Amino acid sequence: MNWVRRRPAAFAHWIKSASKLKKTLIAVPSLFLVVVFWSVSTALLAPGTDPLSARLAEWGRNHYLGFVVTALENAQYSVSKPKVGGTLDAGAKQLLAQEATHYAEMIPSLVTPALPGEGNLKTVFKVNGQPAIQVGYLRPDQDHTSYLAGIAIMQSSLLKFVQHPGFSEPGKLKEIGSTDVLKGEELQGLAATFNSAFKIKDSLGGYYQNGVTIKPLVDHKATLVIHSDGTLDIGTWGDEVTMDSTVVTARQNLSLLIDNGVVTPDLNKSVLVNWGFTVKNAHFVWRSGIGVDANGNVIYVAGNSLSVQSLADLLKTAGAVRAMELDINPAWISYMWYPVTNAGVQEYPHKLVAFDRPATRYLSPSSRDFFAVYAR
């Protein structure tokens, strides 16, 4: 009889415990959704000009969903592969209509026969009356003949280079002592701006700026170095470029595309070993790269429908003796120059090629690091 009398009390206790468990099971997922919503909202409402798709992709990669982002990008690529063959559209033809100046030489075409104007260099920025930046355009290979890659050649004797950190990549703006946006005095003498490299965690290398090591530099990795005199160099870390008192910036990304004037062999092989999990060598996508020629001048290349191989070939034909890949995909590629009128008034920036981002991208806070180029 004692057991009978205790049964209602035990049953009531069980009901109470079950009710608490139910509330917990409801509360935990709800809290998780609130946290996720807050996190995504923070990413979407961050400053700058990053497009919605890029913000969501970055959030996914930063929260262990990189495999989902990559799968979606691959699916998108499979239904919108670059066109093979064909002719240039009206916009590309207009780019080739430019006339070469008396100073510029032609860059050899990678496609034969060359189109009128293909490879011609046009001066778009001068320093003290001397050509400081020339731009030209080439088709990337014999297959993708309806695309033009843009090439910018910057004269190191007339220009100086500065790296700016992004508020997300690498962050730590106060520590580094720099800004994620160009404004005020930073616009004076501005000649050009261009994108940096992969996210640091995907670069297979490190990042150093203004005495701050964000991630340790890795020996033998491709490294862009800026010295205190504003000169820019590229080479393998610990071999062709090393740390000394003049190094202001060292930004690493993968391995060299070109070294000692020779394109790295088998660029389309050993993808995971040489180029990281986010790079698909078999894919022809928007890519950018940077190199230096034998005189120390800086060469930037960007365009759609580029493989790692065709990017390297473009850099080499433009004169690069050492070169590395920068960022990929249309959301992250930017090169623009800032024309100045005869009266010294800075005009609206001009895009090198028709990438997605606005030409004023770096006049707003940037989530990723970038480079600014100034007249000496």
C-alpha positions in Angstrom: 0.0 0.0 0.0 2.9 2.3 0.7 4.0 1.9 -3.0 0.5 2.8 -4.2 0.6 6.0 -2.1 4.0 7.0 -3.5 3.2 6.4 -7.1 1.2 9.6 -7.8 4.1 11.7 -6.3 6.7 9.9 -8.4 4.6 10.3 -11.5 4.1 14.0 -10.8 7.9 14.4 -10.4 8.5 12.6 -13.7 6.0 14.9 -15.4 7.7 17.9 -14.0 11.2 16.7 -15.1 9.8 15.9 -18.6 8.4 19.3 -18.8 11.7 20.9 -17.9 13.5 18.7 -20.5 11.0 19.7 -23.1 11.6 23.4 -22.4 15.3 22.8 -22.6 15.1 21.0 -25.9 13.1 24.0 -27.2 15.3 26.6 -25.7 18.7 25.3 -26.9 17.8 25.3 -30.6 16.1 28.6 -30.2 19.2 30.1 -28.6 21.4 28.5 -31.3 19.2 30.2 -34.0 19.4 33.5 -32.2 23.2 33.3 -32.1 23.4 32.3 -35.8 21.0 35.1 -36.8 23.0 37.6 -34.8 26.3 36.3 -36.4 25.0 36.4 -39.9 23.4 39.8 -39.4 26.7 41.2 -38.2 28.4 40.0 -41.3 25.7 41.3 -43.6 25.7 44.7 -41.9 29.5 45.2 -41.8 30.8 48.3 -43.5 32.3 48.4 -47.0 31.2 47.4 -50.4 31.4 43.6 -50.2 28.4 42.2 -52.1 25.8 40.1 -50.3 26.9 36.8 -51.9 30.5 37.5 -50.8 29.5 38.3 -47.3 27.5 35.1 -46.9 30.4 33.0 -48.5 32.9 34.6 -46.1 30.6 34.0 -43.1 30.3 30.3 -44.2 34.0 29.9 -44.6 34.6 31.5 -41.2 32.2 29.1 -39.5 33.4 25.7 -40.7 31.0 25.7 -43.8 33.7 26.1 -46.4 32.8 22.8 -48.0 29.2 24.0 -48.5 30.4 27.3 -50.1 32.8 25.4 -52.3 30.1 23.0 -53.4 27.8 25.9 -54.3 30.5 27.7 -56.2 31.4 24.6 -58.1 27.7 24.0 -59.0 27.4 27.6 -60.1 30.5 27.2 -62.2 29.3 24.0 -63.8 26.3 25.8 -65.3 28.1 29.0 -66.3 31.5 27.9 -67.6 33.4 30.5 -69.7 32.7 30.5 -73.4 35.2 28.8 -75.7 36.0 30.5 -78.9 34.0 33.4 -80.3 34.9 37.1 -80.7 35.2 40.0 -78.3 32.1 41.9 -77.3 31.6 45.6 -77.9 33.1 46.6 -74.6 36.3 44.6 -75.1 36.7 45.9 -78.6 36.5 49.4 -77.3 39.4 48.7 -74.9 41.5 47.6 -77.9 40.7 50.8 -79.7 43.2 52.7 -77.6 46.3 54.0 -79.3 49.8 53.1 -78.1 51.9 56.1 -77.1 55.4 56.8 -78.4 56.9 55.5 -75.1 55.1 52.2 -74.9 56.1 49.0 -76.5 53.8 46.2 -77.5 53.4 43.1 -75.4 53.5 40.0 -77.5 50.1 38.4 -78.1 49.4 34.9 -76.8 46.9 34.4 -79.5 47.7 34.5 -83.2 47.0 36.4 -85.2 46.9 39.4 -82.9 43.9 41.7 -83.1 44.4 45.4 -83.9 45.5 47.1 -80.7 46.0 43.9 -78.8 49.1 44.2 -76.6 49.4 48.0 -77.1 50.3 49.9 -74.0 48.6 53.2 -73.1 49.9 55.6 -70.5 47.2 56.4 -68.0 49.2 58.0 -65.2 52.2 60.3 -65.3 54.6 61.5 -62.7 56.5 64.7 -63.5 55.5 64.2 -67.1 56.9 60.7 -67.3 54.7 57.6 -68.0 54.3 55.9 -64.6 51.4 53.4 -65.3 50.7 51.8 -68.7 47.8 49.5 -69.4 47.2 47.0 -72.2 45.0 44.0 -73.0 45.6 40.5 -74.3 43.4 37.5 -74.9 44.5 34.8 -72.4 44.8 31.7 -74.7 43.8 30.2 -78.0 40.6 28.8 -76.6 39.1 31.7 -74.7 39.2 34.3 -77.5 36.2 36.3 -76.4 37.9 37.5 -73.2 40.5 40.2 -72.5 42.9 40.2 -69.6 44.1 43.6 -68.4 47.7 44.3 -67.7 49.1 47.3 -65.7 52.8 48.0 -65.7 53.9 50.3 -62.9 57.3 52.1 -63.1 59.0 51.6 -59.7 61.3 54.6 -60.1 58.2 56.9 -60.2 55.9 55.2 -57.8 55.8 53.9 -54.2 53.6 51.2 -52.7 51.7 51.0 -49.5 49.7 48.1 -48.0 46.5 48.7 -46.1 45.0 46.0 -43.8 41.3 45.1 -44.0 39.0 45.3 -41.0 38.5 41.6 -41.2 41.6 40.4 -43.0 43.8 40.7 -41.1 42.0 43.0 -38.7 44.0 44.5 -35.8 44.1 48.0 -37.4 45.2 49.8 -34.3 48.0 47.3 -33.7 49.2 47.6 -37.2 48.8 51.4 -37.2 47.1 51.7 -40.5 43.6 52.1 -42.0 41.1 50.0 -44.0 40.0 53.0 -46.1 41.6 55.7 -48.2 40.5 59.2 -47.3 41.8 62.7 -46.7 45.6 62.9 -47.0 45.8 59.3 -48.2 44.2 60.4 -51.5 46.9 62.9 -52.3 49.2 61.6 -55.1 47.1 58.4 -55.3 47.9 56.7 -58.6 46.3 53.2 -58.3 44.9 50.6 -56.0 44.6 46.9 -56.3 43.5 43.8 -54.4 45.7 41.6 -52.2 45.7 37.8 -51.9 43.7 34.9 -50.4 42.4 34.9 -46.9 45.3 34.4 -44.7 44.2 31.0 -43.5 43.9 29.8 -47.1 47.2 31.4 -48.3 49.5 28.6 -47.0 51.6 31.5 -45.7 51.9 34.3 -43.3 51.3 38.1 -42.9 53.6 40.7 -41.4 53.1 44.5 -41.4 54.6 47.4 -39.4 56.3 45.2 -36.9 53.2 43.0 -36.3 53.2 39.3 -37.2 49.6 38.3 -37.8 50.7 34.8 -38.9 54.3 33.6 -39.0 55.9 33.7 -42.4 56.7 30.4 -44.1 60.0 29.7 -45.8 60.0 29.2 -49.5 56.5 30.6 -50.0 55.7 33.3 -52.6 56.0 36.6 -50.8 55.2 40.2 -51.7 57.5 42.6 -49.8 57.3 46.3 -49.5 60.3 48.2 -48.1 60.4 51.5 -46.2 61.4 53.4 -49.4 58.1 52.3 -51.0 59.6 49.7 -53.4 57.8 46.4 -54.0 59.5 43.1 -54.5 58.4 39.5 -55.0 60.2 36.2 -54.3 60.4 33.1 -52.2 60.7 33.9 -48.5 64.1 33.1 -47.0 65.7 32.9 -50.5 65.0 35.9 -52.7 63.4 38.1 -50.1 64.2 38.0 -46.4 63.5 40.0 -43.2 65.6 43.1 -42.6 65.1 46.5 -41.0 63.7 47.9 -44.3 60.8 45.5 -44.6 57.4 47.1 -43.8 55.1 44.5 -45.3 55.5 40.8 -46.1 52.3 39.2 -47.6 52.5 35.5 -48.6 50.3 33.5 -51.0 50.9 30.0 -52.2 54.0 29.4 -54.4 55.7 31.4 -57.1 54.1 31.2 -60.6 57.4 32.5 -62.2 60.9 32.4 -60.8 64.1 33.4 -62.5 62.1 34.2 -65.6 60.8 30.6 -65.9 57.1 29.7 -65.5 56.7 27.0 -62.8 56.1 23.6 -64.6 53.0 21.6 -64.2 50.9 24.4 -62.8 47.7 22.5 -63.5 48.9 19.5 -61.5 49.2 18.9 -57.7 46.4 21.3 -57.0 46.0 20.7 -53.3 49.8 20.6 -52.6 50.7 23.8 -54.5 47.6 26.0 -54.7 45.4 25.3 -51.7 41.9 23.8 -51.3 40.2 27.0 -52.5 41.9 27.0 -55.9 40.6 24.9 -58.7 43.3 24.8 -61.4 41.0 23.1 -63.8 38.6 26.0 -63.6 38.9 29.1 -65.8 37.7 31.9 -63.5 38.5 35.5 -62.5 42.1 35.6 -61.3 44.7 38.2 -60.5 48.5 38.1 -60.1 51.5 40.3 -59.6 55.1 40.2 -60.7 58.3 42.2 -61.1 60.4 42.6 -64.2 64.2 42.6 -64.5 64.2 46.4 -63.8 62.1 46.1 -60.7 58.9 47.5 -62.3 55.7 46.0 -61.0 53.2 44.1 -63.3 49.6 43.4 -62.3 47.3 41.1 -64.4 43.6 40.3 -64.0 40.8 38.9 -66.0 38.0 36.5 -66.5 38.4 32.9 -67.8 42.0 32.5 -66.5 43.6 29.3 -65.3 46.7 29.4 -63.1 48.7 28.5 -66.3 47.2 31.3 -68.4 47.7 33.8 -65.6 51.4 32.8 -65.4 51.7 33.0 -69.2 50.3 36.5 -69.2 52.6 37.7 -66.5 55.6 36.3 -68.3 54.8 37.8 -71.7 54.3 41.1 -69.9 57.9 40.8 -68.7 57.7 39.3 -65.2 60.7 37.4 -64.0 59.1 36.6 -60.6 55.4 36.5 -60.0 52.7 35.1 -57.7 48.9 34.7 -57.7 46.8 37.2 -55.8 43.0 36.8 -55.2 40.5 35.0 -57.4 36.8 35.3 -58.2 35.0 38.5 -59.3 34.0 39.6 -55.8 37.6 40.1 -54.8 39.5 41.4 -57.8 40.1 45.1 -58.3 42.6 47.3 -60.1 41.8 50.9 -60.7 43.9 54.0 -61.6 43.1 57.6 -60.5 43.5 60.0 -63.4 44.6 63.5 -62.8 43.6 66.4 -65.1 46.1 69.0 -66.4 44.9 71.2 -63.6 45.9 68.6 -61.1 42.3 67.6 -60.2 41.8 63.9 -59.4 39.1 62.3 -61.5 36.8 59.4 -60.8 38.9 56.1 -60.8 39.0 53.9 -63.9 38.7 50.1 -63.8 41.4 48.1 -65.5 38.8 45.4 -66.5 35.1 44.9 -65.9 35.3 43.3 -62.4 32.2 43.3 -60.2 33.3 45.7 -57.5 32.8 49.5 -57.7 35.8 51.6 -58.8 35.5 53.5 -55.5 35.8 50.2 -53.5 38.8 51.3 -51.4 37.2 54.7 -50.6 35.0 52.8 -48.2 36.2 50.5 -45.4 37.6 47.3 -46.9 37.2 43.9 -45.3 40.4 42.6 -46.9 43.9 44.0 -47.2 44.8 45.9 -50.3 47.5 48.0 -51.9 47.7 51.7 -52.7 50.2 53.2 -55.3 51.4 56.8 -55.0 53.5 59.2 -57.1 56.9 59.6 -55.7 
